[in-house]
Amino acid sequence: MSEMIINEFEPNYAIAPGEILDEELEYRGMSQAELAQRTGLAKKTINEIIKAKAPITPDSALKFERVFRQPADYWLNLEKMYRAFMARRSEMERLLEDVAWLKKLPVKKMIDFGWIKSYKPDASQLSEVLNFLA
């Protein structure tokens, strides 16, 4: 029996849903003002979504669904993936501040015993150790 291979690829970038929205507007030759008029959302809200200053909400996703005929889930999933990426990146930045703590632990032995996986960069290794220690 073959062993299942899990894809552990995680891109090091994220595309804000507003960028996709902006491209959709460009593709359709529609202005932000026209989208605002069609959805009933404020022009400022549309602009803030495009600039990643405001999230796509369930309400705005439903309104985009009506205009673009793309499911609201499409827009909400873009938002969810973007926010999750940003949270992970923020966590890694915080972990970088505590990487020196790894030197106090027997990380190599923990890897040798198979308790944890080996990771680069050190922030990822610290995350693995913290997950192990719960």
A tleap script that builds the chain and sets N, CA, C and O, in Angstrom:
source leaprc.protein.ff14SB
mol = sequence {
  NMET SER GLU MET ILE ILE ASN GLU PHE GLU
  PRO ASN TYR ALA ILE ALA PRO GLY GLU ILE
  LEU ASP GLU GLU LEU GLU TYR ARG GLY MET
  SER GLN ALA GLU LEU ALA GLN ARG THR GLY
  LEU ALA LYS LYS THR ILE ASN GLU ILE ILE
  LYS ALA LYS ALA PRO ILE THR PRO ASP SER
  ALA LEU LYS PHE GLU ARG VAL PHE ARG GLN
  PRO ALA ASP TYR TRP LEU ASN LEU GLU LYS
  MET TYR ARG ALA PHE MET ALA ARG ARG SER
  GLU MET GLU ARG LEU LEU GLU ASP VAL ALA
  TRP LEU LYS LYS LEU PRO VAL LYS LYS MET
  ILE ASP PHE GLY TRP ILE LYS SER TYR LYS
  PRO ASP ALA SER GLN LEU SER GLU VAL LEU
  ASN PHE LEU CALA
}
set mol.1.N position { 0.845 -1.167 0.000 }
set mol.1.CA position { 0.000 0.000 0.000 }
set mol.1.C position { 0.896 1.236 0.000 }
set mol.1.O position { 1.864 1.300 0.758 }
set mol.2.N position { 0.580 2.213 -0.841 }
set mol.2.CA position { 1.400 3.416 -0.901 }
set mol.2.C position { 0.953 4.417 0.167 }
set mol.2.O position { -0.202 4.446 0.592 }
set mol.3.N position { 1.908 5.219 0.570 }
set mol.3.CA position { 1.646 6.223 1.597 }
set mol.3.C position { 1.159 7.503 0.933 }
set mol.3.O position { 1.698 7.912 -0.096 }
set mol.4.N position { 0.149 8.135 1.509 }
set mol.4.CA position { -0.378 9.365 0.946 }
set mol.4.C position { 0.603 10.503 1.203 }
set mol.4.O position { 1.119 10.654 2.311 }
set mol.5.N position { 0.852 11.291 0.181 }
set mol.5.CA position { 1.742 12.438 0.297 }
set mol.5.C position { 0.885 13.677 0.517 }
set mol.5.O position { -0.048 13.946 -0.240 }
set mol.6.N position { 1.213 14.419 1.555 }
set mol.6.CA position { 0.471 15.633 1.874 }
set mol.6.C position { 1.257 16.818 1.338 }
set mol.6.O position { 2.454 16.951 1.595 }
set mol.7.N position { 0.585 17.662 0.602 }
set mol.7.CA position { 1.209 18.859 0.060 }
set mol.7.C position { 1.322 19.900 1.170 }
set mol.7.O position { 0.309 20.386 1.674 }
set mol.8.N position { 2.532 20.237 1.543 }
set mol.8.CA position { 2.750 21.201 2.610 }
set mol.8.C position { 3.146 22.565 2.075 }
set mol.8.O position { 3.630 23.414 2.824 }
set mol.9.N position { 2.941 22.778 0.775 }
set mol.9.CA position { 3.294 24.057 0.168 }
set mol.9.C position { 2.430 25.169 0.734 }
set mol.9.O position { 1.202 25.076 0.759 }
set mol.10.N position { 3.086 26.207 1.180 }
set mol.10.CA position { 2.380 27.390 1.626 }
set mol.10.C position { 3.042 28.580 0.963 }
set mol.10.O position { 4.217 28.850 1.212 }
set mol.11.N position { 2.307 29.300 0.119 }
set mol.11.CA position { 2.921 30.447 -0.553 }
set mol.11.C position { 3.338 31.504 0.458 }
set mol.11.O position { 2.768 31.603 1.545 }
set mol.12.N position { 4.343 32.294 0.083 }
set mol.12.CA position { 4.830 33.336 0.982 }
set mol.12.C position { 4.233 34.695 0.629 }
set mol.12.O position { 4.801 35.738 0.951 }
set mol.13.N position { 3.089 34.669 -0.032 }
set mol.13.CA position { 2.399 35.896 -0.392 }
set mol.13.C position { 0.895 35.642 -0.382 }
set mol.13.O position { 0.444 34.498 -0.418 }
set mol.14.N position { 0.148 36.705 -0.334 }
set mol.14.CA position { -1.312 36.595 -0.412 }
set mol.14.C position { -1.817 37.735 -1.275 }
set mol.14.O position { -1.255 38.831 -1.284 }
set mol.15.N position { -2.867 37.459 -1.984 }
set mol.15.CA position { -3.484 38.487 -2.808 }
set mol.15.C position { -4.744 38.953 -2.085 }
set mol.15.O position { -5.636 38.162 -1.779 }
set mol.16.N position { -4.791 40.229 -1.825 }
set mol.16.CA position { -5.956 40.790 -1.148 }
set mol.16.C position { -7.173 40.662 -2.056 }
set mol.16.O position { -7.066 40.886 -3.262 }
set mol.17.N position { -8.323 40.307 -1.501 }
set mol.17.CA position { -9.524 40.166 -2.313 }
set mol.17.C position { -9.861 41.447 -3.076 }
set mol.17.O position { -10.468 41.399 -4.146 }
set mol.18.N position { -9.467 42.576 -2.525 }
set mol.18.CA position { -9.703 43.846 -3.202 }
set mol.18.C position { -8.969 43.946 -4.529 }
set mol.18.O position { -9.445 44.595 -5.461 }
set mol.19.N position { -7.801 43.299 -4.615 }
set mol.19.CA position { -7.072 43.285 -5.887 }
set mol.19.C position { -7.860 42.525 -6.939 }
set mol.19.O position { -7.913 42.932 -8.100 }
set mol.20.N position { -8.476 41.412 -6.528 }
set mol.20.CA position { -9.300 40.618 -7.443 }
set mol.20.C position { -10.522 41.451 -7.856 }
set mol.20.O position { -10.904 41.474 -9.026 }
set mol.21.N position { -11.116 42.124 -6.887 }
set mol.21.CA position { -12.269 42.977 -7.170 }
set mol.21.C position { -11.883 44.073 -8.167 }
set mol.21.O position { -12.623 44.342 -9.114 }
set mol.22.N position { -10.746 44.693 -7.958 }
set mol.22.CA position { -10.275 45.755 -8.846 }
set mol.22.C position { -10.058 45.214 -10.269 }
set mol.22.O position { -10.420 45.868 -11.248 }
set mol.23.N position { -9.470 44.025 -10.372 }
set mol.23.CA position { -9.268 43.405 -11.684 }
set mol.23.C position { -10.610 43.075 -12.342 }
set mol.23.O position { -10.763 43.218 -13.555 }
set mol.24.N position { -11.572 42.636 -11.541 }
set mol.24.CA position { -12.903 42.325 -12.064 }
set mol.24.C position { -13.556 43.592 -12.612 }
set mol.24.O position { -14.192 43.562 -13.666 }
set mol.25.N position { -13.402 44.686 -11.907 }
set mol.25.CA position { -13.950 45.958 -12.374 }
set mol.25.C position { -13.287 46.372 -13.694 }
set mol.25.O position { -13.959 46.787 -14.638 }
set mol.26.N position { -11.978 46.252 -13.738 }
set mol.26.CA position { -11.245 46.613 -14.949 }
set mol.26.C position { -11.683 45.744 -16.131 }
set mol.26.O position { -11.917 46.251 -17.228 }
set mol.27.N position { -11.792 44.447 -15.901 }
set mol.27.CA position { -12.201 43.511 -16.938 }
set mol.27.C position { -13.573 43.879 -17.503 }
set mol.27.O position { -13.810 43.772 -18.707 }
set mol.28.N position { -14.464 44.310 -16.626 }
set mol.28.CA position { -15.827 44.622 -17.046 }
set mol.28.C position { -15.998 46.084 -17.469 }
set mol.28.O position { -17.079 46.491 -17.895 }
set mol.29.N position { -14.925 46.869 -17.348 }
set mol.29.CA position { -15.018 48.279 -17.704 }
set mol.29.C position { -15.942 49.053 -16.779 }
set mol.29.O position { -16.632 49.981 -17.201 }
set mol.30.N position { -15.947 48.660 -15.516 }
set mol.30.CA position { -16.855 49.262 -14.534 }
set mol.30.C position { -16.034 50.090 -13.540 }
set mol.30.O position { -14.957 49.665 -13.123 }
set mol.31.N position { -16.524 51.239 -13.170 }
set mol.31.CA position { -15.843 52.070 -12.181 }
set mol.31.C position { -16.269 51.672 -10.771 }
set mol.31.O position { -17.257 50.964 -10.575 }
set mol.32.N position { -15.505 52.140 -9.808 }
set mol.32.CA position { -15.872 51.906 -8.412 }
set mol.32.C position { -17.210 52.583 -8.109 }
set mol.32.O position { -18.034 52.049 -7.367 }
set mol.33.N position { -17.410 53.752 -8.687 }
set mol.33.CA position { -18.661 54.482 -8.456 }
set mol.33.C position { -19.849 53.692 -9.004 }
set mol.33.O position { -20.906 53.635 -8.376 }
set mol.34.N position { -19.669 53.084 -10.180 }
set mol.34.CA position { -20.763 52.291 -10.755 }
set mol.34.C position { -21.049 51.065 -9.894 }
set mol.34.O position { -22.208 50.712 -9.676 }
set mol.35.N position { -19.992 50.416 -9.405 }
set mol.35.CA position { -20.198 49.260 -8.519 }
set mol.35.C position { -20.930 49.693 -7.253 }
set mol.35.O position { -21.833 49.004 -6.779 }
set mol.36.N position { -20.535 50.832 -6.718 }
set mol.36.CA position { -21.202 51.346 -5.517 }
set mol.36.C position { -22.687 51.565 -5.794 }
set mol.36.O position { -23.536 51.221 -4.972 }
set mol.37.N position { -22.988 52.133 -6.939 }
set mol.37.CA position { -24.389 52.387 -7.295 }
set mol.37.C position { -25.155 51.072 -7.460 }
set mol.37.O position { -26.288 50.952 -6.993 }
set mol.38.N position { -24.545 50.090 -8.118 }
set mol.38.CA position { -25.233 48.813 -8.358 }
set mol.38.C position { -25.434 47.996 -7.085 }
set mol.38.O position { -26.410 47.256 -6.964 }
set mol.39.N position { -24.508 48.131 -6.136 }
set mol.39.CA position { -24.593 47.331 -4.913 }
set mol.39.C position { -25.281 48.060 -3.767 }
set mol.39.O position { -25.770 47.433 -2.827 }
set mol.40.N position { -25.316 49.377 -3.849 }
set mol.40.CA position { -25.865 50.144 -2.735 }
set mol.40.C position { -24.833 50.376 -1.638 }
set mol.40.O position { -25.156 50.929 -0.587 }
set mol.41.N position { -23.594 49.954 -1.879 }
set mol.41.CA position { -22.515 50.203 -0.923 }
set mol.41.C position { -21.945 51.596 -1.170 }
set mol.41.O position { -22.022 52.115 -2.283 }
set mol.42.N position { -21.380 52.191 -0.143 }
set mol.42.CA position { -20.765 53.505 -0.297 }
set mol.42.C position { -19.512 53.399 -1.167 }
set mol.42.O position { -18.808 52.389 -1.138 }
set mol.43.N position { -19.247 54.447 -1.935 }
set mol.43.CA position { -18.023 54.471 -2.757 }
set mol.43.C position { -16.798 54.272 -1.862 }
set mol.43.O position { -15.845 53.587 -2.236 }
set mol.44.N position { -16.838 54.877 -0.689 }
set mol.44.CA position { -15.719 54.766 0.252 }
set mol.44.C position { -15.513 53.300 0.652 }
set mol.44.O position { -14.372 52.853 0.768 }
set mol.45.N position { -16.586 52.556 0.861 }
set mol.45.CA position { -16.486 51.139 1.239 }
set mol.45.C position { -15.835 50.339 0.124 }
set mol.45.O position { -14.943 49.528 0.375 }
set mol.46.N position { -16.283 50.567 -1.114 }
set mol.46.CA position { -15.697 49.873 -2.269 }
set mol.46.C position { -14.207 50.171 -2.345 }
set mol.46.O position { -13.398 49.262 -2.529 }
set mol.47.N position { -13.844 51.440 -2.203 }
set mol.47.CA position { -12.442 51.839 -2.275 }
set mol.47.C position { -11.628 51.209 -1.154 }
set mol.47.O position { -10.502 50.768 -1.383 }
set mol.48.N position { -12.180 51.159 0.049 }
set mol.48.CA position { -11.459 50.557 1.178 }
set mol.48.C position { -11.285 49.053 0.997 }
set mol.48.O position { -10.264 48.500 1.403 }
set mol.49.N position { -12.261 48.388 0.394 }
set mol.49.CA position { -12.117 46.952 0.099 }
set mol.49.C position { -10.995 46.761 -0.909 }
set mol.49.O position { -10.158 45.872 -0.745 }
set mol.50.N position { -10.969 47.573 -1.937 }
set mol.50.CA position { -9.935 47.462 -2.973 }
set mol.50.C position { -8.554 47.718 -2.394 }
set mol.50.O position { -7.585 47.079 -2.806 }
set mol.51.N position { -8.446 48.635 -1.451 }
set mol.51.CA position { -7.146 48.951 -0.836 }
set mol.51.C position { -6.818 48.063 0.360 }
set mol.51.O position { -5.836 48.308 1.061 }
set mol.52.N position { -7.634 47.027 0.602 }
set mol.52.CA position { -7.450 46.076 1.706 }
set mol.52.C position { -7.533 46.740 3.073 }
set mol.52.O position { -6.959 46.247 4.044 }
set mol.53.N position { -8.243 47.850 3.148 }
set mol.53.CA position { -8.457 48.524 4.431 }
set mol.53.C position { -9.748 48.054 5.090 }
set mol.53.O position { -9.941 48.234 6.293 }
set mol.54.N position { -10.632 47.450 4.294 }
set mol.54.CA position { -11.896 46.935 4.816 }
set mol.54.C position { -12.098 45.530 4.253 }
set mol.54.O position { -11.720 45.256 3.114 }
set mol.55.N position { -12.694 44.639 5.050 }
set mol.55.CA position { -12.930 43.270 4.579 }
set mol.55.C position { -14.175 43.158 3.717 }
set mol.55.O position { -15.058 44.015 3.750 }
set mol.56.N position { -14.224 42.085 2.949 }
set mol.56.CA position { -15.458 41.730 2.260 }
set mol.56.C position { -16.319 41.010 3.289 }
set mol.56.O position { -15.919 39.979 3.830 }
set mol.57.N position { -17.488 41.550 3.554 }
set mol.57.CA position { -18.398 40.981 4.550 }
set mol.57.C position { -19.407 40.069 3.853 }
set mol.57.O position { -19.527 40.108 2.628 }
set mol.58.N position { -20.127 39.256 4.607 }
set mol.58.CA position { -21.175 38.448 3.972 }
set mol.58.C position { -22.171 39.304 3.187 }
set mol.58.O position { -22.626 38.901 2.116 }
set mol.59.N position { -22.507 40.469 3.710 }
set mol.59.CA position { -23.432 41.364 3.031 }
set mol.59.C position { -22.849 41.859 1.707 }
set mol.59.O position { -23.519 41.807 0.676 }
set mol.60.N position { -21.600 42.341 1.733 }
set mol.60.CA position { -20.998 42.836 0.486 }
set mol.60.C position { -20.769 41.688 -0.494 }
set mol.60.O position { -20.890 41.882 -1.704 }
set mol.61.N position { -20.443 40.501 0.005 }
set mol.61.CA position { -20.250 39.336 -0.868 }
set mol.61.C position { -21.539 39.002 -1.625 }
set mol.61.O position { -21.505 38.688 -2.814 }
set mol.62.N position { -22.661 39.072 -0.932 }
set mol.62.CA position { -23.955 38.825 -1.593 }
set mol.62.C position { -24.242 39.882 -2.666 }
set mol.62.O position { -24.788 39.573 -3.725 }
set mol.63.N position { -23.874 41.103 -2.381 }
set mol.63.CA position { -24.084 42.179 -3.354 }
set mol.63.C position { -23.166 42.003 -4.566 }
set mol.63.O position { -23.572 42.262 -5.699 }
set mol.64.N position { -21.927 41.562 -4.324 }
set mol.64.CA position { -21.013 41.292 -5.447 }
set mol.64.C position { -21.526 40.113 -6.268 }
set mol.64.O position { -21.385 40.089 -7.491 }
set mol.65.N position { -22.123 39.135 -5.584 }
set mol.65.CA position { -22.689 37.971 -6.273 }
set mol.65.C position { -23.741 38.421 -7.292 }
set mol.65.O position { -23.768 37.930 -8.421 }
set mol.66.N position { -24.587 39.338 -6.897 }
set mol.66.CA position { -25.643 39.813 -7.795 }
set mol.66.C position { -25.071 40.563 -9.000 }
set mol.66.O position { -25.568 40.420 -10.117 }
set mol.67.N position { -24.039 41.351 -8.773 }
set mol.67.CA position { -23.463 42.152 -9.851 }
set mol.67.C position { -22.592 41.305 -10.781 }
set mol.67.O position { -22.713 41.391 -12.003 }
set mol.68.N position { -21.710 40.481 -10.191 }
set mol.68.CA position { -20.723 39.750 -10.996 }
set mol.68.C position { -21.144 38.325 -11.345 }
set mol.68.O position { -20.505 37.669 -12.167 }
set mol.69.N position { -22.230 37.842 -10.713 }
set mol.69.CA position { -22.692 36.464 -10.911 }
set mol.69.C position { -21.609 35.443 -10.519 }
set mol.69.O position { -21.460 34.392 -11.142 }
set mol.70.N position { -20.880 35.787 -9.489 }
set mol.70.CA position { -19.915 34.869 -8.867 }
set mol.70.C position { -20.444 34.620 -7.463 }
set mol.70.O position { -20.843 35.568 -6.785 }
set mol.71.N position { -20.457 33.374 -7.009 }
set mol.71.CA position { -21.056 33.068 -5.699 }
set mol.71.C position { -20.453 33.901 -4.560 }
set mol.71.O position { -19.263 34.215 -4.553 }
set mol.72.N position { -21.298 34.236 -3.625 }
set mol.72.CA position { -20.830 34.978 -2.450 }
set mol.72.C position { -19.703 34.214 -1.756 }
set mol.72.O position { -18.772 34.820 -1.224 }
set mol.73.N position { -19.791 32.877 -1.764 }
set mol.73.CA position { -18.732 32.063 -1.142 }
set mol.73.C position { -17.375 32.305 -1.777 }
set mol.73.O position { -16.352 32.238 -1.096 }
set mol.74.N position { -17.352 32.583 -3.066 }
set mol.74.CA position { -16.096 32.893 -3.756 }
set mol.74.C position { -15.430 34.094 -3.090 }
set mol.74.O position { -14.251 34.053 -2.738 }
set mol.75.N position { -16.209 35.164 -2.925 }
set mol.75.CA position { -15.664 36.381 -2.330 }
set mol.75.C position { -15.297 36.175 -0.866 }
set mol.75.O position { -14.274 36.675 -0.399 }
set mol.76.N position { -16.132 35.438 -0.147 }
set mol.76.CA position { -15.853 35.194 1.273 }
set mol.76.C position { -14.636 34.301 1.457 }
set mol.76.O position { -13.867 34.499 2.398 }
set mol.77.N position { -14.443 33.317 0.574 }
set mol.77.CA position { -13.261 32.464 0.669 }
set mol.77.C position { -11.989 33.239 0.366 }
set mol.77.O position { -10.963 33.021 1.009 }
set mol.78.N position { -12.046 34.142 -0.606 }
set mol.78.CA position { -10.883 34.994 -0.869 }
set mol.78.C position { -10.518 35.788 0.379 }
set mol.78.O position { -9.348 35.892 0.749 }
set mol.79.N position { -11.536 36.343 1.017 }
set mol.79.CA position { -11.322 37.142 2.231 }
set mol.79.C position { -10.754 36.278 3.357 }
set mol.79.O position { -9.803 36.665 4.036 }
set mol.80.N position { -11.356 35.102 3.541 }
set mol.80.CA position { -10.916 34.203 4.615 }
set mol.80.C position { -9.453 33.788 4.425 }
set mol.80.O position { -8.665 33.824 5.370 }
set mol.81.N position { -9.099 33.397 3.203 }
set mol.81.CA position { -7.718 32.968 2.939 }
set mol.81.C position { -6.732 34.117 3.141 }
set mol.81.O position { -5.644 33.916 3.680 }
set mol.82.N position { -7.107 35.307 2.715 }
set mol.82.CA position { -6.242 36.469 2.875 }
set mol.82.C position { -6.036 36.794 4.351 }
set mol.82.O position { -4.908 37.009 4.793 }
set mol.83.N position { -7.122 36.829 5.104 }
set mol.83.CA position { -7.012 37.148 6.536 }
set mol.83.C position { -6.228 36.077 7.294 }
set mol.83.O position { -5.462 36.402 8.201 }
set mol.84.N position { -6.409 34.812 6.937 }
set mol.84.CA position { -5.651 33.735 7.586 }
set mol.84.C position { -4.162 33.882 7.282 }
set mol.84.O position { -3.325 33.707 8.167 }
set mol.85.N position { -3.832 34.205 6.029 }
set mol.85.CA position { -2.429 34.410 5.666 }
set mol.85.C position { -1.838 35.560 6.467 }
set mol.85.O position { -0.741 35.445 7.014 }
set mol.86.N position { -2.563 36.663 6.535 }
set mol.86.CA position { -2.060 37.833 7.263 }
set mol.86.C position { -1.873 37.519 8.745 }
set mol.86.O position { -0.919 37.995 9.361 }
set mol.87.N position { -2.768 36.729 9.320 }
set mol.87.CA position { -2.640 36.348 10.729 }
set mol.87.C position { -1.403 35.468 10.930 }
set mol.87.O position { -0.664 35.641 11.899 }
set mol.88.N position { -1.180 34.512 9.997 }
set mol.88.CA position { 0.011 33.654 10.098 }
set mol.88.C position { 1.290 34.480 9.989 }
set mol.88.O position { 2.244 34.273 10.739 }
set mol.89.N position { 1.295 35.408 9.054 }
set mol.89.CA position { 2.479 36.251 8.870 }
set mol.89.C position { 2.735 37.091 10.118 }
set mol.89.O position { 3.880 37.247 10.541 }
set mol.90.N position { 1.680 37.624 10.700 }
set mol.90.CA position { 1.811 38.412 11.920 }
set mol.90.C position { 2.347 37.547 13.070 }
set mol.90.O position { 3.186 37.989 13.855 }
set mol.91.N position { 1.847 36.304 13.153 }
set mol.91.CA position { 2.329 35.383 14.188 }
set mol.91.C position { 3.808 35.087 14.004 }
set mol.91.O position { 4.562 35.063 14.977 }
set mol.92.N position { 4.230 34.860 12.761 }
set mol.92.CA position { 5.650 34.580 12.499 }
set mol.92.C position { 6.516 35.771 12.886 }
set mol.92.O position { 7.613 35.590 13.415 }
set mol.93.N position { 6.043 36.975 12.632 }
set mol.93.CA position { 6.796 38.166 13.029 }
set mol.93.C position { 6.937 38.238 14.545 }
set mol.93.O position { 7.996 38.595 15.062 }
set mol.94.N position { 5.850 37.892 15.261 }
set mol.94.CA position { 5.918 37.885 16.731 }
set mol.94.C position { 6.879 36.787 17.215 }
set mol.94.O position { 7.646 36.997 18.155 }
set mol.95.N position { 6.828 35.619 16.567 }
set mol.95.CA position { 7.697 34.513 16.969 }
set mol.95.C position { 9.169 34.851 16.765 }
set mol.95.O position { 10.017 34.421 17.547 }
set mol.96.N position { 9.476 35.614 15.726 }
set mol.96.CA position { 10.872 35.993 15.474 }
set mol.96.C position { 11.490 36.717 16.669 }
set mol.96.O position { 12.698 36.644 16.895 }
set mol.97.N position { 10.655 37.409 17.421 }
set mol.97.CA position { 11.138 38.123 18.604 }
set mol.97.C position { 11.570 37.157 19.715 }
set mol.97.O position { 12.360 37.524 20.585 }
set mol.98.N position { 11.050 35.920 19.681 }
set mol.98.CA position { 11.334 34.957 20.749 }
set mol.98.C position { 12.181 33.772 20.302 }
set mol.98.O position { 12.278 32.779 21.023 }
set mol.99.N position { 12.789 33.860 19.134 }
set mol.99.CA position { 13.548 32.744 18.580 }
set mol.99.C position { 14.721 32.352 19.489 }
set mol.99.O position { 15.081 31.176 19.548 }
set mol.100.N position { 15.305 33.291 20.177 }
set mol.100.CA position { 16.441 32.993 21.057 }
set mol.100.C position { 16.076 31.942 22.105 }
set mol.100.O position { 16.953 31.236 22.604 }
set mol.101.N position { 14.809 31.834 22.437 }
set mol.101.CA position { 14.327 30.861 23.415 }
set mol.101.C position { 14.642 29.434 22.973 }
set mol.101.O position { 14.830 28.553 23.813 }
set mol.102.N position { 14.701 29.197 21.655 }
set mol.102.CA position { 14.987 27.854 21.137 }
set mol.102.C position { 16.337 27.327 21.615 }
set mol.102.O position { 16.505 26.120 21.790 }
set mol.103.N position { 17.295 28.223 21.825 }
set mol.103.CA position { 18.644 27.815 22.249 }
set mol.103.C position { 18.649 27.185 23.641 }
set mol.103.O position { 19.600 26.497 24.014 }
set mol.104.N position { 17.588 27.422 24.403 }
set mol.104.CA position { 17.483 26.874 25.747 }
set mol.104.C position { 16.867 25.477 25.757 }
set mol.104.O position { 16.799 24.835 26.806 }
set mol.105.N position { 16.418 25.005 24.596 }
set mol.105.CA position { 15.746 23.708 24.506 }
set mol.105.C position { 16.559 22.714 23.680 }
set mol.105.O position { 17.329 23.117 22.808 }
set mol.106.N position { 16.395 21.435 23.946 }
set mol.106.CA position { 17.107 20.410 23.171 }
set mol.106.C position { 16.378 20.097 21.849 }
set mol.106.O position { 15.904 18.982 21.630 }
set mol.107.N position { 16.305 21.107 20.986 }
set mol.107.CA position { 15.532 20.988 19.752 }
set mol.107.C position { 16.044 19.848 18.879 }
set mol.107.O position { 15.247 19.085 18.333 }
set mol.108.N position { 17.374 19.721 18.738 }
set mol.108.CA position { 17.930 18.661 17.885 }
set mol.108.C position { 17.514 17.286 18.392 }
set mol.108.O position { 17.145 16.419 17.599 }
set mol.109.N position { 17.569 17.082 19.691 }
set mol.109.CA position { 17.146 15.793 20.268 }
set mol.109.C position { 15.653 15.550 20.031 }
set mol.109.O position { 15.243 14.427 19.736 }
set mol.110.N position { 14.851 16.594 20.160 }
set mol.110.CA position { 13.418 16.459 19.937 }
set mol.110.C position { 13.143 16.030 18.485 }
set mol.110.O position { 12.239 15.238 18.219 }
set mol.111.N position { 13.935 16.566 17.564 }
set mol.111.CA position { 13.818 16.185 16.156 }
set mol.111.C position { 14.277 14.740 15.978 }
set mol.111.O position { 13.616 13.950 15.304 }
set mol.112.N position { 15.425 14.398 16.593 }
set mol.112.CA position { 15.966 13.031 16.485 }
set mol.112.C position { 14.983 11.988 17.023 }
set mol.112.O position { 14.866 10.902 16.457 }
set mol.113.N position { 14.283 12.307 18.102 }
set mol.113.CA position { 13.300 11.381 18.677 }
set mol.113.C position { 12.012 11.320 17.855 }
set mol.113.O position { 11.148 10.480 18.106 }
set mol.114.N position { 11.891 12.213 16.873 }
set mol.114.CA position { 10.704 12.225 16.032 }
set mol.114.C position { 9.522 12.939 16.672 }
set mol.114.O position { 8.387 12.814 16.212 }
set mol.115.N position { 9.792 13.683 17.728 }
set mol.115.CA position { 8.719 14.393 18.403 }
set mol.115.C position { 8.238 15.592 17.589 }
set mol.115.O position { 7.052 15.922 17.573 }
set mol.116.N position { 9.194 16.235 16.913 }
set mol.116.CA position { 8.876 17.404 16.097 }
set mol.116.C position { 9.610 17.291 14.767 }
set mol.116.O position { 10.547 16.505 14.625 }
set mol.117.N position { 9.173 18.081 13.802 }
set mol.117.CA position { 9.846 18.153 12.504 }
set mol.117.C position { 10.865 19.282 12.536 }
set mol.117.O position { 10.759 20.214 13.334 }
set mol.118.N position { 11.839 19.185 11.668 }
set mol.118.CA position { 12.837 20.238 11.525 }
set mol.118.C position { 12.326 21.277 10.538 }
set mol.118.O position { 11.830 20.936 9.464 }
set mol.119.N position { 12.450 22.544 10.908 }
set mol.119.CA position { 11.969 23.635 10.055 }
set mol.119.C position { 13.011 24.724 9.925 }
set mol.119.O position { 13.816 24.949 10.829 }
set mol.120.N position { 12.985 25.381 8.816 }
set mol.120.CA position { 13.700 26.630 8.595 }
set mol.120.C position { 12.647 27.577 8.075 }
set mol.120.O position { 11.838 27.119 7.268 }
set mol.121.N position { 12.562 28.787 8.423 }
set mol.121.CA position { 13.402 29.546 9.343 }
set mol.121.C position { 13.093 29.229 10.807 }
set mol.121.O position { 12.204 28.436 11.120 }
set mol.122.N position { 13.842 29.864 11.674 }
set mol.122.CA position { 13.714 29.592 13.105 }
set mol.122.C position { 12.326 29.893 13.661 }
set mol.122.O position { 11.888 29.233 14.603 }
set mol.123.N position { 11.630 30.871 13.100 }
set mol.123.CA position { 10.281 31.179 13.588 }
set mol.123.C position { 9.358 29.985 13.370 }
set mol.123.O position { 8.505 29.691 14.207 }
set mol.124.N position { 9.531 29.297 12.242 }
set mol.124.CA position { 8.721 28.097 11.982 }
set mol.124.C position { 9.089 26.984 12.952 }
set mol.124.O position { 8.222 26.235 13.402 }
set mol.125.N position { 10.384 26.873 13.278 }
set mol.125.CA position { 10.813 25.858 14.241 }
set mol.125.C position { 10.234 26.157 15.610 }
set mol.125.O position { 9.781 25.248 16.306 }
set mol.126.N position { 10.245 27.418 16.003 }
set mol.126.CA position { 9.662 27.793 17.285 }
set mol.126.C position { 8.167 27.476 17.304 }
set mol.126.O position { 7.651 26.997 18.314 }
set mol.127.N position { 7.480 27.735 16.213 }
set mol.127.CA position { 6.061 27.402 16.133 }
set mol.127.C position { 5.850 25.892 16.321 }
set mol.127.O position { 4.926 25.479 17.021 }
set mol.128.N position { 6.693 25.083 15.709 }
set mol.128.CA position { 6.595 23.618 15.839 }
set mol.128.C position { 6.823 23.190 17.292 }
set mol.128.O position { 6.098 22.336 17.803 }
set mol.129.N position { 7.811 23.768 17.956 }
set mol.129.CA position { 8.097 23.446 19.351 }
set mol.129.C position { 6.915 23.856 20.239 }
set mol.129.O position { 6.501 23.093 21.112 }
set mol.130.N position { 6.386 25.031 20.020 }
set mol.130.CA position { 5.252 25.484 20.821 }
set mol.130.C position { 4.020 24.598 20.606 }
set mol.130.O position { 3.275 24.327 21.548 }
set mol.131.N position { 3.812 24.153 19.374 }
set mol.131.CA position { 2.694 23.227 19.113 }
set mol.131.C position { 2.902 21.915 19.868 }
set mol.131.O position { 1.959 21.359 20.430 }
set mol.132.N position { 4.144 21.423 19.877 }
set mol.132.CA position { 4.455 20.174 20.579 }
set mol.132.C position { 4.193 20.325 22.078 }
set mol.132.O position { 3.628 19.439 22.720 }
set mol.133.N position { 4.614 21.460 22.615 }
set mol.133.CA position { 4.459 21.691 24.056 }
set mol.133.C position { 3.037 22.087 24.433 }
set mol.133.O position { 2.693 22.156 25.613 }
set mol.134.N position { 2.222 22.344 23.430 }
set mol.134.CA position { 0.819 22.738 23.623 }
set mol.134.C position { 0.730 23.962 24.504 }
set mol.134.O position { -0.368 24.445 24.781 }
savepdb mol mol.pdb
quit
